[in-house]
């Protein structure tokens, strides 16, 4: 879908400015971007990392949130080591399922509001059209299954007090992600092989933060999807990263990048082969319009120069 409205990404009414907001997962790439975004809006938030609160510990959660008494909680805390989760399912389930369950109970009791971040990995990837929020889920991995369990807890226990926001292929200037890995490898290697038969949408935490701010203004309930605009394979993304890095002077020269099938790069966890998310409901509900992923990529990479 292409329209002129992509030039105004998100309209915010700033209704959240008088609300107390807690960000969970403060040290992750989304958590750090959210802190930066809200600071730019002069919004005071309390940002908690795992060292401050383990959301799988219900007693600690109730004590900490009881003291803070937030109106709004953004749960960006998660176990995201997709391959490691295949042999570490207990820790993955604690963070991705038990933690959201405890949060959902608390916000329901306190009549506050929870925005819970979820993932395209709840889908199988067998679709040939973008997934809508109502489409059947069918995760292929432990990570995907535990994230789906978390979604179900949130929807069952806090149906009228929560929004599940699914996203995909998230990257930022912070932490570990595909963009930073590619930049490092492109500077070190003579060539790269990158999978070209997994299709989705790269999503900048900058755009995701704008969408979250718009959601906080309106506080919808249910499930919505958010990614940047457009579609790509991991190979497409890698090629665009290299082109933009050379243009911005972050890399001195190009190296060959070869497209390969998933079968040539086996991993412990299965990935959905197609996980493009339909954002029509989100655009309608929040008046929030995604920028194309290549535009967001250029914006993020400019931060590396600073």
SELUM-981255 format. One record per residue (C-alpha): residue number from 1; residue in three letters; x, y, z. Coordinates in Angstrom, 1 decimal, m for minus. Layout:
<recs>
+------+------+--------+--------+--------+
| resi | resn |      u |      v |      w |
+------+------+--------+--------+--------+
|  NUM |  ALA |      X |      Y |      Z |
...
+------+------+--------+--------+--------+
</recs>
This chain:
<recs>
+------+------+--------+--------+--------+
| resi | resn |      u |      v |      w |
+------+------+--------+--------+--------+
|    1 |  UNK |    0.0 |    0.0 |    0.0 |
|    2 |  UNK |    1.4 |    3.4 |   m1.0 |
|    3 |  UNK |   m0.1 |    6.7 |   m0.3 |
|    4 |  UNK |    0.9 |   10.3 |    0.4 |
|    5 |  UNK |    0.1 |    9.9 |    4.1 |
|    6 |  UNK |    3.4 |    8.3 |    4.8 |
|    7 |  UNK |    4.9 |   11.7 |    5.1 |
|    8 |  UNK |    3.2 |   12.3 |    8.5 |
|    9 |  UNK |    4.2 |    9.3 |   10.5 |
|   10 |  UNK |    2.2 |    9.6 |   13.7 |
|   11 |  UNK |   m0.2 |   12.3 |   15.1 |
|   12 |  UNK |    0.2 |   12.5 |   18.9 |
|   13 |  UNK |   m2.3 |   14.3 |   21.1 |
|   14 |  UNK |    0.1 |   14.3 |   24.1 |
|   15 |  UNK |   m2.6 |   13.0 |   26.4 |
|   16 |  UNK |    0.0 |   10.8 |   28.1 |
|   17 |  UNK |    1.9 |   13.9 |   29.5 |
|   18 |  UNK |    0.0 |   13.8 |   32.8 |
|   19 |  UNK |    0.2 |   10.0 |   33.2 |
|   20 |  UNK |    2.8 |    8.0 |   35.1 |
|   21 |  UNK |    4.6 |    5.7 |   32.7 |
|   22 |  UNK |    6.8 |    2.7 |   33.5 |
|   23 |  UNK |    8.9 |    1.1 |   30.9 |
|   24 |  UNK |   10.0 |   m2.5 |   31.5 |
|   25 |  UNK |   13.0 |   m3.9 |   29.6 |
|   26 |  UNK |   14.8 |   m0.5 |   29.9 |
|   27 |  UNK |   18.2 |   m1.9 |   28.8 |
|   28 |  UNK |   17.0 |   m3.5 |   25.6 |
|   29 |  UNK |   17.1 |   m1.7 |   22.2 |
|   30 |  UNK |   13.4 |   m0.7 |   22.3 |
|   31 |  UNK |   13.5 |    0.2 |   26.0 |
|   32 |  UNK |   16.5 |    2.5 |   25.4 |
|   33 |  UNK |   14.8 |    4.1 |   22.3 |
|   34 |  UNK |   11.6 |    4.7 |   24.3 |
|   35 |  UNK |   13.5 |    6.5 |   27.0 |
|   36 |  UNK |   15.2 |    8.7 |   24.4 |
|   37 |  UNK |   11.8 |    9.4 |   22.7 |
|   38 |  UNK |    9.9 |   10.3 |   25.9 |
|   39 |  UNK |   12.8 |   12.4 |   27.2 |
|   40 |  UNK |   12.6 |   14.4 |   23.9 |
|   41 |  UNK |    8.9 |   14.9 |   24.7 |
|   42 |  UNK |    9.7 |   16.1 |   28.3 |
|   43 |  UNK |    7.8 |   13.1 |   29.6 |
|   44 |  UNK |    9.1 |   11.7 |   32.9 |
|   45 |  UNK |    9.1 |    7.9 |   32.8 |
|   46 |  UNK |   10.4 |    5.3 |   35.2 |
|   47 |  UNK |   12.6 |    2.8 |   33.2 |
|   48 |  UNK |   13.3 |   m0.5 |   34.9 |
|   49 |  UNK |   15.7 |   m3.1 |   33.6 |
|   50 |  UNK |   15.9 |   m6.7 |   34.8 |
|   51 |  UNK |   18.3 |   m5.8 |   37.5 |
|   52 |  UNK |   15.6 |   m3.5 |   38.9 |
|   53 |  UNK |   12.6 |   m5.9 |   38.4 |
|   54 |  UNK |   12.3 |   m9.5 |   37.2 |
|   55 |  UNK |    8.8 |   m9.6 |   36.0 |
|   56 |  UNK |    8.7 |  m13.3 |   36.4 |
|   57 |  UNK |    8.9 |  m12.7 |   40.2 |
|   58 |  UNK |    5.3 |  m11.9 |   41.0 |
|   59 |  UNK |    6.0 |  m10.8 |   44.6 |
|   60 |  UNK |    8.7 |   m8.4 |   43.5 |
|   61 |  UNK |    6.5 |   m7.1 |   40.7 |
|   62 |  UNK |    3.6 |   m6.3 |   43.0 |
|   63 |  UNK |    5.9 |   m4.6 |   45.5 |
|   64 |  UNK |    7.7 |   m2.5 |   42.8 |
|   65 |  UNK |    4.6 |   m1.5 |   40.9 |
|   66 |  UNK |    2.6 |   m0.9 |   44.0 |
|   67 |  UNK |    5.2 |    1.6 |   45.1 |
|   68 |  UNK |    5.3 |    3.3 |   41.7 |
|   69 |  UNK |    1.6 |    3.2 |   41.0 |
|   70 |  UNK |    1.9 |    3.7 |   37.2 |
|   71 |  UNK |   m1.1 |    4.6 |   35.0 |
|   72 |  UNK |    0.6 |    3.0 |   32.0 |
|   73 |  UNK |    3.1 |    0.1 |   31.7 |
|   74 |  UNK |    5.0 |   m0.6 |   28.5 |
|   75 |  UNK |    6.3 |   m4.1 |   28.6 |
|   76 |  UNK |    9.4 |   m4.4 |   26.3 |
|   77 |  UNK |   11.0 |   m7.0 |   28.6 |
|   78 |  UNK |   11.4 |  m10.4 |   26.9 |
|   79 |  UNK |   13.7 |  m13.3 |   26.4 |
|   80 |  UNK |   14.7 |  m12.8 |   22.7 |
|   81 |  UNK |   17.6 |  m15.2 |   22.2 |
|   82 |  UNK |   15.6 |  m17.2 |   19.6 |
|   83 |  UNK |   18.0 |  m20.1 |   19.1 |
|   84 |  UNK |   19.1 |  m20.3 |   22.7 |
|   85 |  UNK |   15.4 |  m20.6 |   23.8 |
|   86 |  UNK |   15.3 |  m24.0 |   22.1 |
|   87 |  UNK |   17.4 |  m25.4 |   25.0 |
|   88 |  UNK |   16.5 |  m22.8 |   27.6 |
|   89 |  UNK |   12.7 |  m23.0 |   27.5 |
|   90 |  UNK |   12.2 |  m22.5 |   31.3 |
|   91 |  UNK |   13.9 |  m19.1 |   31.3 |
|   92 |  UNK |   12.1 |  m18.2 |   28.0 |
|   93 |  UNK |    8.8 |  m19.1 |   29.5 |
|   94 |  UNK |    9.4 |  m17.2 |   32.7 |
|   95 |  UNK |   10.1 |  m13.9 |   30.9 |
|   96 |  UNK |    7.8 |  m14.3 |   27.9 |
|   97 |  UNK |    4.8 |  m16.0 |   29.5 |
|   98 |  UNK |    4.8 |  m15.9 |   33.3 |
|   99 |  UNK |    5.9 |  m12.2 |   33.4 |
|  100 |  UNK |    3.1 |  m10.9 |   31.2 |
|  101 |  UNK |    0.6 |  m13.0 |   33.2 |
|  102 |  UNK |    1.7 |  m11.3 |   36.4 |
|  103 |  UNK |    1.6 |   m7.9 |   34.7 |
|  104 |  UNK |   m1.9 |   m8.5 |   33.3 |
|  105 |  UNK |   m3.3 |   m9.5 |   36.7 |
|  106 |  UNK |   m1.8 |   m6.4 |   38.3 |
|  107 |  UNK |   m3.1 |   m3.9 |   35.7 |
|  108 |  UNK |   m6.6 |   m5.4 |   35.8 |
|  109 |  UNK |   m6.7 |   m5.1 |   39.6 |
|  110 |  UNK |   m5.4 |   m1.5 |   39.5 |
|  111 |  UNK |   m7.4 |   m0.5 |   36.4 |
|  112 |  UNK |   m4.3 |    0.7 |   34.7 |
|  113 |  UNK |   m3.2 |    0.0 |   31.1 |
|  114 |  UNK |   m0.6 |   m2.3 |   29.7 |
|  115 |  UNK |    1.1 |   m2.1 |   26.3 |
|  116 |  UNK |    2.7 |   m5.5 |   25.7 |
|  117 |  UNK |    5.2 |   m6.0 |   22.9 |
|  118 |  UNK |    4.9 |   m9.2 |   20.9 |
|  119 |  UNK |    6.3 |  m10.7 |   17.7 |
|  120 |  UNK |    5.7 |  m12.0 |   14.2 |
|  121 |  UNK |    7.1 |  m15.3 |   15.5 |
|  122 |  UNK |    3.6 |  m16.2 |   16.7 |
|  123 |  UNK |    2.8 |  m17.1 |   13.1 |
|  124 |  UNK |    3.9 |  m20.1 |   11.0 |
|  125 |  UNK |    4.9 |  m18.1 |    7.9 |
|  126 |  UNK |    2.8 |  m20.2 |    5.6 |
|  127 |  UNK |    0.6 |  m17.3 |    4.6 |
|  128 |  UNK |    1.1 |  m15.6 |    1.2 |
|  129 |  UNK |   m0.5 |  m12.3 |    2.4 |
|  130 |  UNK |    0.3 |  m10.0 |    5.3 |
|  131 |  UNK |   m1.0 |  m11.4 |    8.6 |
|  132 |  UNK |   m3.8 |   m9.5 |   10.3 |
|  133 |  UNK |   m4.2 |   m9.4 |   14.1 |
|  134 |  UNK |   m7.1 |  m11.9 |   13.9 |
|  135 |  UNK |   m5.2 |  m14.5 |   11.8 |
|  136 |  UNK |   m4.6 |  m17.9 |   13.2 |
|  137 |  UNK |   m1.4 |  m18.2 |   15.2 |
|  138 |  UNK |    0.9 |  m21.2 |   14.9 |
|  139 |  UNK |    4.4 |  m20.6 |   16.2 |
|  140 |  UNK |    7.3 |  m22.8 |   15.0 |
|  141 |  UNK |    9.8 |  m22.2 |   17.9 |
|  142 |  UNK |   10.0 |  m22.2 |   21.7 |
|  143 |  UNK |   10.5 |  m18.4 |   21.5 |
|  144 |  UNK |    7.3 |  m18.0 |   19.4 |
|  145 |  UNK |    5.3 |  m20.3 |   21.6 |
|  146 |  UNK |    6.3 |  m18.6 |   24.8 |
|  147 |  UNK |    5.5 |  m15.2 |   23.3 |
|  148 |  UNK |    2.1 |  m16.5 |   22.2 |
|  149 |  UNK |    1.5 |  m17.7 |   25.8 |
|  150 |  UNK |    2.3 |  m14.3 |   27.0 |
|  151 |  UNK |   m0.2 |  m12.7 |   24.6 |
|  152 |  UNK |   m2.9 |  m15.1 |   25.7 |
|  153 |  UNK |   m2.4 |  m14.3 |   29.3 |
|  154 |  UNK |   m2.6 |  m10.6 |   28.6 |
|  155 |  UNK |   m5.7 |  m10.9 |   26.5 |
|  156 |  UNK |   m7.5 |  m13.3 |   29.0 |
|  157 |  UNK |   m6.6 |  m11.6 |   32.2 |
|  158 |  UNK |   m6.7 |   m7.9 |   31.2 |
|  159 |  UNK |   m8.8 |   m7.8 |   28.1 |
|  160 |  UNK |  m10.1 |   m4.3 |   28.8 |
|  161 |  UNK |   m6.8 |   m3.0 |   30.1 |
|  162 |  UNK |   m4.3 |   m4.0 |   27.5 |
|  163 |  UNK |   m2.9 |   m3.7 |   24.0 |
|  164 |  UNK |   m0.8 |   m6.4 |   22.5 |
|  165 |  UNK |    1.4 |   m4.8 |   19.8 |
|  166 |  UNK |    3.2 |   m7.2 |   17.5 |
|  167 |  UNK |    6.2 |   m6.2 |   15.5 |
|  168 |  UNK |    9.1 |   m7.8 |   13.5 |
|  169 |  UNK |   12.7 |   m7.6 |   12.6 |
|  170 |  UNK |   13.5 |   m4.9 |   15.1 |
|  171 |  UNK |   16.8 |   m3.1 |   15.0 |
|  172 |  UNK |   18.3 |    0.1 |   16.5 |
|  173 |  UNK |   21.6 |    1.8 |   17.3 |
|  174 |  UNK |   21.6 |   m0.1 |   20.6 |
|  175 |  UNK |   22.2 |   m3.7 |   21.7 |
|  176 |  UNK |   22.6 |   m6.7 |   19.4 |
|  177 |  UNK |   20.7 |   m6.8 |   16.1 |
|  178 |  UNK |   21.0 |   m7.6 |   12.4 |
|  179 |  UNK |   22.0 |   m4.1 |   11.4 |
|  180 |  UNK |   24.9 |   m3.9 |   13.8 |
|  181 |  UNK |   26.0 |   m7.5 |   13.0 |
|  182 |  UNK |   26.0 |   m6.8 |    9.3 |
|  183 |  UNK |   28.1 |   m3.6 |    9.7 |
|  184 |  UNK |   30.6 |   m5.5 |   11.8 |
|  185 |  UNK |   30.9 |   m8.4 |    9.3 |
|  186 |  UNK |   31.0 |   m6.1 |    6.3 |
|  187 |  UNK |   34.0 |   m4.4 |    7.8 |
|  188 |  UNK |   35.7 |   m7.7 |    8.7 |
|  189 |  UNK |   34.8 |  m10.2 |    5.9 |
|  190 |  UNK |   35.7 |  m10.5 |    2.2 |
|  191 |  UNK |   32.1 |  m11.7 |    1.4 |
|  192 |  UNK |   28.9 |  m12.6 |    3.1 |
|  193 |  UNK |   26.1 |  m15.2 |    2.6 |
|  194 |  UNK |   22.6 |  m14.0 |    3.6 |
|  195 |  UNK |   19.3 |  m15.9 |    3.6 |
|  196 |  UNK |   16.9 |  m14.6 |    0.8 |
|  197 |  UNK |   13.8 |  m16.8 |    1.3 |
|  198 |  UNK |   12.6 |  m15.4 |    4.7 |
|  199 |  UNK |   10.4 |  m12.4 |    3.9 |
|  200 |  UNK |    9.3 |   m9.8 |    6.4 |
|  201 |  UNK |    9.7 |   m6.1 |    7.2 |
|  202 |  UNK |   12.7 |   m4.5 |    9.0 |
|  203 |  UNK |   11.4 |   m2.3 |   11.8 |
|  204 |  UNK |   13.3 |    0.6 |   13.4 |
|  205 |  UNK |   12.8 |    1.2 |   17.1 |
|  206 |  UNK |   12.5 |    4.9 |   16.3 |
|  207 |  UNK |    9.3 |    4.3 |   14.3 |
|  208 |  UNK |    8.1 |    1.7 |   16.8 |
|  209 |  UNK |    8.5 |    4.3 |   19.6 |
|  210 |  UNK |    6.4 |    6.8 |   17.7 |
|  211 |  UNK |    3.7 |    4.2 |   17.3 |
|  212 |  UNK |    3.8 |    3.4 |   21.0 |
|  213 |  UNK |    3.5 |    7.1 |   21.9 |
|  214 |  UNK |    0.4 |    7.3 |   19.7 |
|  215 |  UNK |   m1.0 |    4.2 |   21.3 |
|  216 |  UNK |   m0.5 |    5.6 |   24.8 |
|  217 |  UNK |   m2.5 |    8.7 |   23.8 |
|  218 |  UNK |   m5.5 |    6.7 |   22.7 |
|  219 |  UNK |   m5.1 |    3.5 |   24.8 |
|  220 |  UNK |   m6.9 |    1.0 |   22.5 |
|  221 |  UNK |   m7.4 |   m2.5 |   23.6 |
|  222 |  UNK |   m6.9 |   m5.8 |   21.7 |
|  223 |  UNK |   m4.1 |   m6.7 |   19.3 |
|  224 |  UNK |   m2.5 |   m4.5 |   16.7 |
|  225 |  UNK |    0.5 |   m4.8 |   14.3 |
|  226 |  UNK |    3.3 |   m2.4 |   13.7 |
|  227 |  UNK |    6.3 |   m2.4 |   11.4 |
|  228 |  UNK |    7.9 |    0.0 |    9.0 |
|  229 |  UNK |    6.4 |    0.0 |    5.5 |
|  230 |  UNK |    7.5 |   m2.2 |    2.7 |
|  231 |  UNK |    8.7 |   m5.8 |    2.4 |
|  232 |  UNK |   12.2 |   m7.3 |    2.2 |
|  233 |  UNK |   14.2 |  m10.5 |    2.6 |
|  234 |  UNK |   17.2 |  m10.6 |    5.0 |
|  235 |  UNK |   19.4 |  m10.5 |    1.8 |
|  236 |  UNK |   17.6 |   m7.3 |    0.6 |
|  237 |  UNK |   18.1 |   m5.8 |    4.1 |
|  238 |  UNK |   21.8 |   m6.7 |    4.1 |
|  239 |  UNK |   22.3 |   m5.2 |    0.6 |
|  240 |  UNK |   20.5 |   m2.0 |    1.7 |
|  241 |  UNK |   22.6 |   m1.7 |    4.8 |
|  242 |  UNK |   25.8 |   m2.0 |    2.8 |
|  243 |  UNK |   24.7 |    0.6 |    0.2 |
|  244 |  UNK |   23.6 |    3.1 |    2.9 |
|  245 |  UNK |   26.7 |    2.5 |    5.0 |
|  246 |  UNK |   28.9 |    3.3 |    2.0 |
|  247 |  UNK |   26.8 |    6.4 |    1.2 |
|  248 |  UNK |   27.2 |    7.7 |    4.7 |
|  249 |  UNK |   30.8 |    6.8 |    5.0 |
|  250 |  UNK |   30.5 |    4.1 |    7.6 |
|  251 |  UNK |   32.1 |    1.5 |    5.3 |
|  252 |  UNK |   35.0 |    2.2 |    2.9 |
|  253 |  UNK |   34.1 |   m0.3 |    0.2 |
|  254 |  UNK |   31.5 |   m2.9 |   m0.8 |
|  255 |  UNK |   32.0 |   m6.7 |   m0.4 |
|  256 |  UNK |   30.1 |   m9.4 |   m2.4 |
|  257 |  UNK |   26.8 |  m10.5 |   m0.7 |
|  258 |  UNK |   25.5 |  m13.8 |   m1.9 |
|  259 |  UNK |   21.8 |  m14.8 |   m1.5 |
|  260 |  UNK |   21.3 |  m18.3 |    0.0 |
|  261 |  UNK |   18.3 |  m20.4 |    1.0 |
|  262 |  UNK |   17.4 |  m21.1 |    4.6 |
|  263 |  UNK |   18.4 |  m24.7 |    4.1 |
|  264 |  UNK |   22.0 |  m23.6 |    3.6 |
|  265 |  UNK |   22.1 |  m21.9 |    7.0 |
|  266 |  UNK |   20.4 |  m24.2 |    9.5 |
|  267 |  UNK |   19.6 |  m22.8 |   13.0 |
|  268 |  UNK |   18.2 |  m24.5 |   16.1 |
|  269 |  UNK |   15.0 |  m22.5 |   15.9 |
|  270 |  UNK |   12.7 |  m22.5 |   12.9 |
|  271 |  UNK |   11.8 |  m19.1 |   11.5 |
|  272 |  UNK |    8.6 |  m18.1 |    9.7 |
|  273 |  UNK |    9.4 |  m17.9 |    6.0 |
|  274 |  UNK |    6.9 |  m15.1 |    5.5 |
|  275 |  UNK |    5.9 |  m12.8 |    8.4 |
|  276 |  UNK |    4.8 |   m9.5 |    6.9 |
|  277 |  UNK |    2.3 |   m7.9 |    9.3 |
|  278 |  UNK |   m0.9 |   m6.0 |    8.1 |
|  279 |  UNK |   m1.0 |   m2.6 |    9.8 |
|  280 |  UNK |   m4.3 |   m1.3 |    8.4 |
|  281 |  UNK |   m6.1 |   m1.6 |   11.8 |
|  282 |  UNK |   m3.2 |    0.3 |   13.5 |
|  283 |  UNK |   m3.2 |    3.1 |   11.0 |
|  284 |  UNK |   m7.0 |    3.5 |   11.4 |
|  285 |  UNK |   m6.9 |    3.3 |   15.2 |
|  286 |  UNK |   m3.9 |    5.5 |   15.9 |
|  287 |  UNK |   m3.7 |    7.7 |   12.8 |
|  288 |  UNK |   m0.1 |    6.5 |   12.7 |
|  289 |  UNK |    1.5 |    5.9 |    9.3 |
|  290 |  UNK |    4.7 |    3.9 |    8.8 |
|  291 |  UNK |    7.7 |    5.2 |    7.0 |
|  292 |  UNK |    9.4 |    2.9 |    4.4 |
|  293 |  UNK |   12.0 |    0.7 |    6.1 |
|  294 |  UNK |   14.7 |    2.1 |    3.8 |
|  295 |  UNK |   14.0 |    5.6 |    5.0 |
|  296 |  UNK |   14.0 |    4.5 |    8.6 |
|  297 |  UNK |   17.3 |    2.6 |    8.0 |
|  298 |  UNK |   19.0 |    5.8 |    6.7 |
|  299 |  UNK |   17.8 |    7.7 |    9.7 |
|  300 |  UNK |   19.1 |    5.1 |   12.2 |
|  301 |  UNK |   22.4 |    4.8 |   10.5 |
|  302 |  UNK |   22.9 |    8.6 |   10.8 |
|  303 |  UNK |   23.0 |    8.1 |   14.5 |
|  304 |  UNK |   26.1 |    5.9 |   14.2 |
|  305 |  UNK |   27.9 |    8.9 |   12.7 |
|  306 |  UNK |   27.0 |   11.0 |   15.8 |
+------+------+--------+--------+--------+
</recs>
